[in-house]
């Protein structure tokens, strides 16, 4: 097929926002849509090649999968091989075991299934997984396992029948994505059934531009449509953010934008000339290797740091990713595409051997539980203690289980092992997200003794306020509290409000933070109920026991670590609570050092106060609550 410079330019428009988004630059808050653009490009290019060969009568599955192996495997294997010694140096056992699992999943193109199955609120943060980005490669290869076979089987039925079948599949896939964005967001994000429509959009473009039925457009239409396509992509990159449901109907913006460019941006249009310039084309040529390198560099740098890497460091790593990508493109990608140097037999043989080796290494890492022998006996004891406390904490106060849900009629559905009292009949209600749920052990200890029955209205990642960036699930969660719980409370009852206030401040800004708190307090004040506001719990870059290992701390005595700055959130909360006459409890008053308020105690005499980087353990919950409520409630 004829080479189109503007397609390589479109690849550049996809990969650069991905890099900047993962580097944490908020301006590119929707940079993740670059992956969706890649799906469209892939669907277009691969389908175009298949159509050309089918029309010429030269298509075979062996040729098809040979091209895929040449394109995907050499650079992928180089990146994975480079990760191995760095993972050995910097990954702690739990992280190493997860990395080992991905070594098994990536070569068999099942990493999207792995990351779906292991994703969750309390899983290792996604930006700490070196091979997380390979989920998109797995989606593509799973798609290409079925798509060429489908075309081979249906080719004789004719173009119209094929297009109708693909259109029906695309509509079903898009509908599944929209449903999954709220009902099953992790599955919707990672799996082929909710992503396939994006590749099919590219396939439709290939059919439209195929030699036998080529779409023809005049210059005015081409100019207009290509500018609209570019505008849609830029809109998604700069307006969407991590709270935008994805994939969903929102994903139509970048994907339709990409397909408009594919269809109409030729070398005779302004957008085509822009994307076809040397800089864009050069970045586009190395885009695959750039994509491969960026996530391992960012993730391993985060593992190597005791604090979050600076923006300048991540920006430097993004540049290094592109430099490595250039050499990978020149000395790995390009040579392996040369059939004279590497014939089909070698490609398949080396691909099979490489895959088997990575699977074997990964299996060893899993069986050896992340190879904790890399660390000293004292360090291993510290890691084991933290893991046991973490698991005990989850079991006792049921994070992930003690979360309220409700059906579309807002009927309350209490999760199993949650609370013995319906929130509507309880006399003390814990209200907020998981950082409210982690107070349940302490609340039970202190408030039951004072004659209160305890209820709980907590939702994963749902702040106990309404604000602009609230998603529908959390907006319903907040409204559900106001309509289902608040009317049942009286002046003698207590609402204990807590949340990850730092996250709310980051999302809403100081003004939005204050306005949302004011709305909540006005609603509770109208019900004449007593309110206790618990300030921001100190949080850390990683789980304290892991930071202690990395800092070389050998025992669990009184240990203080540098916390993320929570002072502004607590200052705003305290002022609002005082205005309404509410009690304000500040965990930092107990845990943190007065002369250095960002250094906070995480463990004392063999007990951890935290189960991960920002959630209290049962020990921390009961200890802190006993200190905080003393003589105040």
Secondary structure by P-SEA (a helix, b strand, c coil): ccccaaaaaaaaaccaaaaaaaacccccccccaaaaaaaaaaaaaaaaaaaaaaaaccccaaaaaaaaaaaccaaaaaaaaaaaaaaaccccaaaaaaaaaaaaaaaacaaaaaaaaacccccccccccccccaaaaaaaaaaaacaaaaaaacccccaaaaaaaaaaaaaaaaaaaaaacccccccccccccccaaaaaaaaaaaaaacccbbbbbcaaaaaaaaaaaaaaaaaaacccccccccccccaaaaaaaaaaaacccccccaaaaaaacaaaaaaaaaaaaaaaccaaaaaaaaaaccccccaaaaaaaaaaaaaaaaaaaacccccccccccccaaaaaaaaaaaaaaaaaaaaaaaaaccccccccaaaaaaaaaaaaaaaaaaaacccccccccccccccccccccccccccccccccccccaaaaaaaaaaaacccccbbbbbbbccccccccccccccaaaaaaaaaaaccccccccccbbbbcccaaaaaaaaccaaaaaaaaaaaaaaaaaacbbbbbbcccccccccaaaaaaaaccccccbbbbbcccaaaaaaaaaaaaaaabbbbbbcccccccccccccccccccccccccccccccaaaaaaaaaaaacccc
